[in-house]
Amino acid sequence: MTTVEQHPVSGNVQGRPKTLAEAKQWMKDKLAAKVHPMNLIDPVEGLRLIDQLEGLDAEAWAAVWGRAGDEARHRADQARDSGDRSAAAAAYMAASGYYFMGRFPCPNHPAKERCAQAERETYVAAGALWPNPVQRVTLPFDGREGEGREIVFLVRRPAGVARPPVVLMWGGVDAWKEQMTAACNAFLAAGIATIAMDNAGTGESPVRGVQDAERQFYPVMGWAAAQEDLRGDRLGLLGRSFGGYWATKLAHLLPERVTAAVNWGGGAHHMFQPEWVEASRYPDSYLMELVETRCRMLGARDDAEYLAFFKRLSLVDQGLLDQPSAPLLLVNGKEDRQCPIADIHLLTEHGSPKAVRFFPGGHMGNTPQTLPTIVTWLHGHLTSGSEAA
């Protein structure tokens, strides 16, 4: 008699991929809590769509979420054409949220790529109707062979503030510039302009997550410095999740151009070691395809390249951590299983003194106090010029 392994229907799964039932429960938990990646999904509609999922494969996945995005986009077009800007903005943003889920965690299939393109289009359409509208900027990029030739980023300015300071931000492997809305809104409310761009190897980034991918940030920093209506000569940086790694690296490479930087849930050295890469293949905090998404970000074609490409990112091995850095705030959840807390301790033992804030919970320590803490810290540095942590 054959024994079939039974898995409990739970979102809390560690060390193996989630089953469809477990993935559905994980999504419903995130939907109820209104947190990433379900924070833009209507709670009632979200439950209906989750129940419609027949598989986690790309075609089945993108069909459900993409169809919902198409329907919301149609409503948005109708509202726009009738002159109802508020309804159009809301419907375009809903569409962008559905399309985001359709390409989540990365567009590794044509059906997901369609959703990714539609996500960008509907996000910009929504942002054009906001009180602090989105400006989509494209710059030329001197990429190497096989790399892109342009950088795309999204700019928003606070109303009524002459020459505001600027925070440049980006996400991790699955949260791209279109997922920076809540952080942008929080900084805008504090009188700070925002530039949202894609992390290296994600979205419309022209490079993969190679060892010197910081090259993609330099033209954007130069653009900010050249804007007469912005105080962008010395920026605040916010790197979320894996993107916190690049915020840390830039704080060490360009302390004269960075007022202050935040590593919100990113690694520095231990995260890139083979033992941690192995241990974090299937963290309970991630829905699915984390390894596939990281490989796409790195440009890795197989598991051997995945391990090798991750390992070369170590900031210890690059000899950076004992150099002076711009003021740096390190933030994470105390039980993070995607990025080792040991990297925060490591960073505090090298170079310039760092500020640290741990929060309850797992990856990134998302609590109601986390983002306000980050905004307050960066606001203090950007408005006072103080270099005290």
C-alpha positions, -999 to 999 in steps of 0.1 A, spaced: 0 0 0 14 34 -10 16 60 17 9 96 5 26 123 25 1 147 40 10 183 46 -11 205 69 -29 234 53 -8 262 68 11 292 55 39 286 80 61 262 60 99 261 62 124 240 43 103 229 13 80 245 -13 45 252 -3 17 231 -17 -12 249 -35 -34 247 -4 -6 260 18 2 288 -6 -35 298 -6 -36 300 31 -4 320 32 -19 345 8 -51 347 28 -31 355 59 -12 382 41 -44 396 26 -61 398 60 -30 416 74 -28 439 43 9 433 39 32 425 10 25 411 -15 -12 413 -9 -14 449 4 -30 463 -28 -56 436 -32 -92 442 -22 -99 418 7 -132 404 -7 -121 402 -43 -87 388 -32 -103 358 -14 -124 351 -45 -93 352 -68 -72 331 -44 -99 304 -44 -99 304 -82 -62 295 -84 -58 260 -99 -20 259 -96 12 278 -89 26 273 -124 30 305 -144 1 301 -168 -24 291 -142 -12 319 -119 -10 347 -144 -44 338 -159 -63 345 -127 -45 377 -116 -40 390 -152 -77 387 -159 -86 406 -128 -61 433 -139 -76 435 -173 -111 440 -158 -99 467 -134 -80 484 -163 -111 485 -184 -130 502 -155 -102 527 -151 -102 536 -188 -140 541 -187 -137 564 -156 -108 583 -172 -128 588 -204 -158 601 -184 -137 626 -165 -138 609 -131 -102 612 -121 -106 598 -86 -123 567 -98 -98 563 -126 -68 566 -103 -83 540 -79 -91 516 -106 -57 519 -123 -40 513 -90 -62 482 -84 -52 470 -118 -16 475 -111 -19 455 -79 -35 426 -97 -9 427 -125 18 428 -98 4 395 -84 3 382 -120 40 387 -125 49 378 -89 75 370 -78 92 376 -112 82 375 -148 99 341 -157 72 333 -183 56 352 -212 22 353 -193 39 368 -163 59 392 -185 26 406 -200 15 413 -164 47 430 -156 44 454 -185 8 461 -177 17 466 -141 41 494 -150 16 510 -175 -13 511 -151 9 523 -122 21 553 -141 -15 559 -153 -27 560 -117 3 581 -105 -4 607 -131 -37 614 -114 -24 617 -78 -20 650 -59 18 644 -59 20 629 -95 45 604 -107 71 616 -132 86 587 -152 122 596 -162 144 577 -186 182 582 -187 208 568 -210 230 541 -195 265 530 -208 259 493 -203 283 466 -212 276 440 -238 243 422 -230 232 450 -206 205 476 -211 210 511 -225 187 531 -202 176 535 -167 140 542 -157 129 558 -124 98 574 -109 100 609 -93 75 625 -69 77 660 -53 60 672 -21 36 701 -27 46 735 -15 82 727 -6 109 747 -23 139 726 -31 131 696 -9 157 670 1 155 637 -18 153 600 -8 164 575 -35 148 541 -28 145 506 -43 132 472 -33 144 437 -33 140 408 -57 102 410 -61 92 445 -49 101 469 -76 97 507 -80 59 503 -84 58 488 -49 74 519 -33 41 539 -30 36 536 8 72 547 15 70 575 -11 38 588 5 53 588 40 84 608 28 62 632 8 41 639 39 74 648 56 83 673 29 109 650 11 109 642 -26 112 606 -37 129 587 -65 119 551 -69 140 528 -91 144 491 -96 170 471 -77 198 456 -97 186 427 -118 149 434 -113 121 453 -132 136 477 -158 171 476 -143 197 476 -171 220 453 -152 219 420 -134 229 417 -97 266 415 -106 294 426 -82 296 462 -95 259 467 -102 261 499 -82 269 514 -116 232 517 -123 226 541 -93 252 567 -103 234 583 -133 202 587 -111 222 603 -84 237 627 -109 203 635 -123 190 644 -88 220 666 -81 214 685 -114 177 694 -107 173 730 -96 141 724 -78 155 696 -57 182 695 -30 197 663 -45 234 668 -42 235 646 -11 208 620 -10 191 598 15 190 561 5 165 534 13 171 499 2 144 474 11 149 437 16 177 425 -7 181 461 -19 194 470 16 227 454 4 232 481 -22 223 509 2 250 496 25 275 494 -3 268 529 -16 270 543 19 306 530 20 315 539 -16 301 574 -17 299 588 18 305 623 4 273 620 -18 251 602 7 236 621 36 223 589 53 213 554 42 190 527 55 195 489 50 160 476 56 163 438 57 194 433 35 226 413 38 263 421 37 283 389 40 267 359 58 237 361 35 259 352 6 276 322 21 267 287 8 254 275 41 229 304 44 219 302 7 210 266 13 192 272 46 171 300 30 159 282 -1 124 279 12 118 303 41 83 303 56 81 341 50 82 337 12 54 324 -10 72 306 -39 101 306 -63 126 325 -42 155 306 -57 142 312 -92 137 348 -85 172 353 -70 187 334 -100 170 358 -124 182 388 -104 218 374 -104 218 362 -140 226 327 -127 217 297 -151 221 269 -126 226 261 -90 264 263 -92 262 298 -106 236 307 -80 260 298 -52 290 314 -69 273 346 -80 259 351 -45 292 345 -28 310 372 -48 287 399 -34 302 397 1 312 432 12 338 416 35 355 399 6 353 432 -13 372 449 15 347 477 20 334 474 56 364 489 74 361 521 52 342 551 65 306 552 56 277 577 55 254 574 86 238 540 82 206 526 99 202 488 100 166 476 103 152 441 104 129 417 121 144 396 149 133 363 134 143 369 98 149 337 78 156 353 45 185 375 56 206 365 86 206 388 116 243 380 119 249 405 90 236 434 112 260 424 140 288 421 115 282 456 102 283 471 137 317 456 142 334 474 112 340 509 100 319 538 111 294 534 140 260 523 128 224 528 141 204 496 146 167 490 152 152 455 155 115 449 153 94 418 162 87 393 135 104 379 104 119 394 73 121 433 74 103 434 107 71 450 92 52 465 121 31 498 122 62 515 137 88 503 112 83 527 83 77 557 105 109 550 124 128 549 91 112 581 78 119 600 111 156 589 111 162 599 74 142 631 78 164 641 108 196 636 87 183 652 56 169 683 73 195 690 100 227 679 82 236 661 114 259 631 110 251 617 144 234 583 143 
